[in-house]
Amino acid sequence: MAAIAVAAAIIVVALCAGTVSVVSTIDGAKDRAAEARETRALRETGCLDLERRLNRLIPPGATGGPAARATAIRDENSALRIYLDELDSQRDQDAWRQLLDARTVFADGLDRQAKSRTPAFYVAPRTSDGRAVTDLLTQWSPAPCAGPVRRLAAPEL
């Protein structure tokens, strides 16, 4: 009798431990899903804020000459830097920085063009496997980032 009582107690304890483990796993999954939704919402808000900042600026293509275009590009780059500071993902930061660096090089080339008439060319950044960085940004970023990516990908327009 005692052996049956001990075995029953062990089974009850094992069932309770298993139930607690399952509940804990489900609760952890819910927490991770909620955290992912919150992170996504923050990124979407950041993209919308970036677009609002960009919309307050004169597009580089609407300027008169190379020096003014370089200034407009640098103004847009300043708006982008604010967004970069909000990103948590190193992968995303690196891709946005590549775009920012390409735009900065183009702005520097426009300054030289204004002084010496040496033409400046924008070279869109690419990954080591030849994919356009802007394609990756569009893929990795929330939907509200599509507009800013398109605008920043074409500083000559």
N, C-alpha and C positions, 0 to 999 in steps of 0.2 A: 503494500500500500504506500509506504513512504517513497519508494522508488517511482511509483506512478505520479505521486504528488510533485516530486522534484522534477520529473520529466515534463509534467504539465506546466510547472512554473518556468522552466527553461524555454519551453515553446512560447509561452505568453510573453516573456521578456524578449525573445527573438522577434516575434511578430511586432511588438511595440517599437523595437529598435528599427526594424525594417520600415514600418510606417513612418516613423520620424525621419528616416533617411529619405524616403520618397517625397514626403512633404517638403523637406528642406531643399531637395533638388528642384522641385517644381517652383518653390518660392524664389530660389536663386535664378532660375530661368526667367521668371516674371520680372525680377529686379533688373537683370541684364537687358531684357527687351525694353523696359521702361527707360533705362539709361540710354539705350541706343536711340529711342524715339526723341528723348530730350536733346541729345547731341545733334541729331538731324534737324530738329526744330531750331536750335541755336545757329547751326550752319545756314539754314534757309534764311533766317533773320539777318545774319551777317551778309549774305549775298544780296538781299534786298537793300540793306544799308549801303553796300558798295555801289549798287546800281543807282541809288538816290544821289550819292556823292558824285558819281560820274555824270549823271544827268544835269547837275548844276554847273558842269564845266563845259567849255567850248571844245568840241571835237577837233583833233589836230587837222583834219582835212578841211575844216571851215576857216582856217587861218590864212593869212596872206602870203607869207614867205617861209623859208626854212627856219629862221630864228624863232618866229612866232610858233611854228609847228613844234619845234623842239621844246619850247616853253609849255605848250599845251600837253605834250607827251609827259613831261616831268610833272605837271599838275595831276594828270591821271595816275601816274606812278605813285604820287603821294597818297591819293585816295586808296590805291591798292595796298600800300604798306600798312594802312590801318587795318584792312581786312586780314592781311598776313599775320599780324600780331594776335588775332583772335583764333587762329587755327591751332588745333592740338596735334593733328596728324603730320608727322615729319614728311611722309610721302607727298602729301598735298602741298605742304609748305615748299618743298623742293621744286615741285612742278610750277607753282606760281612764281617762285623766285627765278626760275629759268626764263619764264615769260617776261618778268620784270627786268632781268638783266639784258635780254635781247632788245627790249624797248629802250633801255638806258643807252645801249651802244648805238642804236639808231638815232636817238636824240643828240648824242655827242657827234655823230656823223653829220647831222643837220646843222649843228653849230659850225663845223668845219666847212660845210657847203656854203653857208652864209658868208664866210670870210674868204674862202679861196675858190669857190665854185666847183669844188670836187664833189661829184654826186654822192649822195648817201643812199644806201639801200637797206631795207629792212630784211633781215634773215630770220624767218620763223624758227624757233627752237625745236629740236627733234631729240628723241631718245636715242640711246645707243643702237637700238634695232631699227631706227629710221621712222618711227611713228611720230606724228606731230604731237607736241606737248599739249596743244590746245584740244586735241581730240581726247586725250587722257583726262584733262581737266573737265571737259564736258561729261565724260563717262563717270568720273569719280565724284563730281560735285552734285549738290542738289539741283533740281530743275531751275530754281530762280537764278542760278549762276550762269545759265546759258547765255543770257544777254550780255552781261559783263565780259564773259570769255570771248564772245564774238567781237565786241567793241575793242577790247584790248588786243586781240589777235591781229588787228589791221590798223596799226597806228598811222599809216599813210592815207587813210580815208577820213 
